[in-house]
Amino acid sequence: MDEIELEPRYSTVEMPGKCVKCLAEQEYGNCLRELLNGEEGKMEVEERFEALLSLLKSSDLAKLRDESEKYLAQGEKVKIVVKLQDGKPKYEVKLY
């Protein structure tokens, strides 16, 4: 499975922002629709679905949201990277 990158941001006049939880829920919904439609590459979509579900259920979600919002408040651009490592989800906060 490729990495899933979620880029939270604050709302501005030009663009509405979303927190990491909202972005994960949106991507989770996209994966669910793909699975229900029987899209090609089902295994990849299933892995993405499982990784996002794990993130949404994780106690780390609040920590990731707090950390990303701290960096956003400092004017940084933030990415939350979700990936499977040895079959287990791993989450990272990256600045770019």
SULKAWO-V943182 format. One record per residue. N is the residue number from 1. RES is the residue in one small letter. PHI is phi in degrees with one decimal (none if undefined). D_FIRST is the distance of its C-alpha to the first C-alpha in Angstrom with 1 decimal. Layout:
n,res,phi,d_first
N,RES,PHI,D_FIRST
N,RES,PHI,D_FIRST
This chain:
n,res,phi,d_first
1,m,none,0.0
2,d,-72.5,3.8
3,e,-67.5,6.5
4,i,-104.4,8.7
5,e,-110.7,12.2
6,l,-112.8,15.2
7,e,-114.8,18.6
8,p,-68.9,21.5
9,r,-158.1,24.9
10,y,-79.1,28.5
11,s,-73.3,30.4
12,t,-128.4,32.8
13,v,-62.1,35.5
14,e,-82.8,33.4
15,m,-146.8,30.0
16,p,-74.3,29.0
17,g,-98.5,26.7
18,k,-145.9,24.2
19,c,-82.6,23.3
20,v,-63.8,19.8
21,k,-65.9,20.5
22,c,-63.0,21.5
23,l,-65.0,18.5
24,a,-65.0,16.1
25,e,-64.2,18.5
26,q,-63.9,18.4
27,e,-66.0,14.7
28,y,-59.9,14.8
29,g,-62.0,17.6
30,n,-62.0,16.0
31,c,-63.8,13.2
32,l,-61.4,16.1
33,r,-61.5,18.1
34,e,-62.1,15.6
35,l,-64.7,15.4
36,l,-69.5,19.2
37,n,-83.8,19.8
38,g,68.9,18.0
39,e,-62.0,15.9
40,e,-65.7,14.4
41,g,69.0,10.8
42,k,-58.1,11.3
43,m,-60.9,8.8
44,e,-61.6,5.8
45,v,-66.4,8.5
46,e,-62.1,9.4
47,e,-65.6,6.5
48,r,-61.7,7.0
49,f,-57.9,10.6
50,e,-64.2,10.8
51,a,-65.0,9.5
52,l,-68.9,12.0
53,l,-61.3,14.6
54,s,-60.1,14.5
55,l,-61.8,15.2
56,l,-64.9,17.9
57,k,-88.6,19.5
58,s,-73.3,19.3
59,s,-72.1,22.6
60,d,-74.1,20.8
61,l,-59.4,20.5
62,a,-63.2,24.2
63,k,-64.8,24.0
64,l,-63.3,21.2
65,r,-64.5,23.2
66,d,-61.7,26.4
67,e,-64.8,25.1
68,s,-65.8,23.6
69,e,-67.8,26.9
70,k,-61.8,28.9
71,y,-67.7,27.4
72,l,-61.2,27.8
73,a,-63.8,31.4
74,q,-87.8,31.9
75,g,87.5,30.8
76,e,-82.8,27.5
77,k,-98.2,24.3
78,v,-124.9,21.4
79,k,-130.2,17.7
80,i,-102.9,15.8
81,v,-105.3,12.3
82,v,-114.6,10.1
83,k,-148.1,7.3
84,l,-97.5,7.1
85,q,-128.6,9.6
86,d,56.8,11.3
87,g,79.5,10.1
88,k,-115.7,11.7
89,p,-70.5,10.9
90,k,-132.8,12.3
91,y,-122.2,14.0
92,e,-136.5,15.8
93,v,-104.2,18.5
94,k,-123.5,18.9
95,l,-101.8,22.0
96,y,-142.2,22.3
